[in-house]
C-alpha cells in the first residue's frame, strides 16, 4: 500500500445568484426658496433620510435656489419630501427660468405671423 490519501469529494456548486435589475435612475432639478446653507442642509437631510437613502442629493445651492437629485422615485414623491421641509418650491423647472425663458420668449415674438388663408 502506498499511503495515498483519497481526494475529498468536491463541494456542491453554489447556486447562481440572480440580480434584480436596478430601477432606472432619474435626475430632477427643483427651484426651492433657500436663504442660507441651513436651508439647503435641511433639504439634503430630509431627502437622504427618506426611504433609507433612496434619493441622492447632487447639489443644493441656496444662492441659486437649485436642488438637484438622482433617484428612482417619481418626481412628485421627491417634491412632496421637499415641500414637507416647509420650503417654497417654485412651479417652473430651472431650465425654464432666466436666460433660457427670455430667449424662448424673444424667439416667439420674432417669429413671422401665420399667413391668413386666402378667401
C-alpha positions as a Markdown table, in Angstrom:
| # | Residue | x | y | z |
|---|---|---|---|---|
| 1 | Unk | 0.0 | 0.0 | 0.0 |
| 2 | Unk | 1.3 | 3.4 | -0.9 |
| 3 | Unk | -0.3 | 5.6 | 1.7 |
| 4 | Unk | -2.2 | 7.8 | -0.8 |
| 5 | Unk | -4.9 | 9.8 | 0.7 |
| 6 | Unk | -8.2 | 9.7 | -1.1 |
| 7 | Unk | -9.4 | 13.1 | -2.5 |
| 8 | Unk | -12.2 | 14.8 | -0.7 |
| 9 | Unk | -15.4 | 15.0 | -2.5 |
| 10 | Unk | -16.0 | 18.2 | -4.4 |
| 11 | Unk | -18.2 | 20.7 | -2.7 |
| 12 | Unk | -21.5 | 21.3 | -4.5 |
| 13 | Unk | -21.5 | 24.4 | -6.7 |
| 14 | Unk | -23.2 | 27.5 | -5.2 |
| 15 | Unk | -26.5 | 28.3 | -6.8 |
| 16 | Unk | -26.3 | 31.2 | -9.3 |
| 17 | Unk | -27.4 | 34.4 | -7.8 |
| 18 | Unk | -30.0 | 36.3 | -9.8 |
| 19 | Unk | -29.6 | 40.0 | -9.6 |
| 20 | Unk | -32.7 | 42.1 | -9.7 |
| 21 | Unk | -32.4 | 44.8 | -12.3 |
| 22 | Unk | -31.8 | 48.2 | -10.8 |
| 23 | Unk | -34.6 | 50.7 | -11.1 |
| 24 | Unk | -33.9 | 53.4 | -13.7 |
| 25 | Unk | -32.4 | 56.5 | -12.1 |
| 26 | Unk | -33.8 | 59.9 | -12.9 |
| 27 | Unk | -32.2 | 63.3 | -12.4 |
| 28 | Unk | -34.6 | 66.0 | -11.2 |
| 29 | Unk | -34.0 | 69.7 | -10.6 |
| 30 | Unk | -36.2 | 71.8 | -8.4 |
| 31 | Unk | -36.3 | 75.6 | -7.7 |
| 32 | Unk | -36.6 | 76.0 | -4.0 |
| 33 | Unk | -36.5 | 79.2 | -2.0 |
| 34 | Unk | -33.5 | 78.9 | 0.3 |
| 35 | Unk | -31.9 | 81.7 | 2.2 |
| 36 | Unk | -28.8 | 80.0 | 3.6 |
| 37 | Unk | -26.7 | 76.9 | 4.0 |
| 38 | Unk | -29.1 | 75.8 | 6.8 |
| 39 | Unk | -32.0 | 75.7 | 4.3 |
| 40 | Unk | -30.1 | 73.6 | 1.9 |
| 41 | Unk | -28.9 | 71.4 | 4.7 |
| 42 | Unk | -32.4 | 70.8 | 5.9 |
| 43 | Unk | -33.5 | 69.7 | 2.4 |
| 44 | Unk | -30.5 | 67.4 | 2.0 |
| 45 | Unk | -31.1 | 65.8 | 5.3 |
| 46 | Unk | -34.8 | 65.2 | 4.6 |
| 47 | Unk | -34.1 | 63.8 | 1.1 |
| 48 | Unk | -31.3 | 61.5 | 2.1 |
| 49 | Unk | -33.2 | 60.2 | 5.1 |
| 50 | Unk | -36.3 | 59.4 | 3.0 |
| 51 | Unk | -36.8 | 55.7 | 2.4 |
| 52 | Unk | -33.3 | 54.8 | 3.6 |
| 53 | Unk | -31.4 | 56.9 | 1.1 |
| 54 | Unk | -33.5 | 56.3 | -2.0 |
| 55 | Unk | -32.6 | 59.9 | -3.0 |
| 56 | Unk | -29.1 | 61.2 | -3.7 |
| 57 | Unk | -28.7 | 65.0 | -3.5 |
| 58 | Unk | -26.4 | 66.0 | -6.2 |
| 59 | Unk | -26.4 | 69.7 | -5.3 |
| 60 | Unk | -28.4 | 72.2 | -3.2 |
| 61 | Unk | -27.3 | 75.7 | -3.9 |
| 62 | Unk | -29.0 | 78.3 | -1.7 |
| 63 | Unk | -27.8 | 81.3 | -3.8 |
| 64 | Unk | -29.3 | 79.9 | -7.0 |
| 65 | Unk | -32.3 | 78.3 | -5.3 |
| 66 | Unk | -31.5 | 75.0 | -7.1 |
| 67 | Unk | -31.8 | 71.4 | -5.7 |
| 68 | Unk | -30.7 | 68.6 | -8.0 |
| 69 | Unk | -31.3 | 65.0 | -7.1 |
| 70 | Unk | -30.8 | 61.5 | -8.5 |
| 71 | Unk | -33.4 | 58.8 | -7.6 |
| 72 | Unk | -35.6 | 56.0 | -8.9 |
| 73 | Unk | -38.6 | 57.6 | -7.2 |
| 74 | Unk | -41.2 | 59.6 | -9.1 |
| 75 | Unk | -40.7 | 63.4 | -9.3 |
| 76 | Unk | -43.9 | 64.1 | -7.4 |
| 77 | Unk | -42.8 | 61.9 | -4.5 |
| 78 | Unk | -39.5 | 63.8 | -4.2 |
| 79 | Unk | -41.3 | 67.1 | -4.5 |
| 80 | Unk | -43.5 | 66.2 | -1.5 |
| 81 | Unk | -40.4 | 65.5 | 0.6 |
| 82 | Unk | -39.1 | 68.9 | -0.2 |
| 83 | Unk | -42.4 | 70.6 | 0.5 |
| 84 | Unk | -42.6 | 68.9 | 3.9 |
| 85 | Unk | -39.4 | 70.8 | 4.9 |
| 86 | Unk | -41.5 | 73.9 | 4.8 |
| 87 | Unk | -39.6 | 75.5 | 1.9 |
| 88 | Unk | -41.3 | 77.1 | -1.0 |
| 89 | Unk | -41.0 | 75.2 | -4.3 |
| 90 | Unk | -41.5 | 77.1 | -7.5 |
| 91 | Unk | -43.5 | 75.5 | -10.3 |
| 92 | Unk | -41.1 | 76.2 | -13.1 |
| 93 | Unk | -38.1 | 74.0 | -13.6 |
| 94 | Unk | -34.8 | 75.9 | -13.6 |
| 95 | Unk | -34.3 | 75.4 | -17.3 |
| 96 | Unk | -37.4 | 77.5 | -18.0 |
| 97 | Unk | -36.3 | 80.4 | -15.9 |
| 98 | Unk | -34.0 | 83.3 | -16.6 |
| 99 | Unk | -32.0 | 83.5 | -19.8 |
| 100 | Unk | -33.5 | 80.3 | -21.3 |
| 101 | Unk | -37.0 | 81.5 | -20.8 |
| 102 | Unk | -36.2 | 85.0 | -22.1 |
| 103 | Unk | -34.5 | 83.6 | -25.3 |
| 104 | Unk | -37.6 | 81.4 | -25.9 |
| 105 | Unk | -39.9 | 84.4 | -25.4 |
| 106 | Unk | -37.8 | 86.6 | -27.7 |
| 107 | Unk | -37.7 | 83.9 | -30.4 |
| 108 | Unk | -41.5 | 83.5 | -30.2 |
| 109 | Unk | -42.1 | 87.3 | -30.5 |
| 110 | Unk | -39.8 | 87.5 | -33.6 |
| 111 | Unk | -41.4 | 84.5 | -35.4 |
| 112 | Unk | -43.3 | 85.5 | -38.5 |
| 113 | Unk | -47.1 | 85.6 | -38.0 |
| 114 | Unk | -49.0 | 82.8 | -39.7 |
| 115 | Unk | -50.4 | 83.9 | -43.1 |
| 116 | Unk | -54.2 | 84.3 | -43.2 |
| 117 | Unk | -55.9 | 81.8 | -45.5 |
| 118 | Unk | -57.0 | 83.2 | -48.9 |
| 119 | Unk | -60.6 | 84.0 | -49.2 |
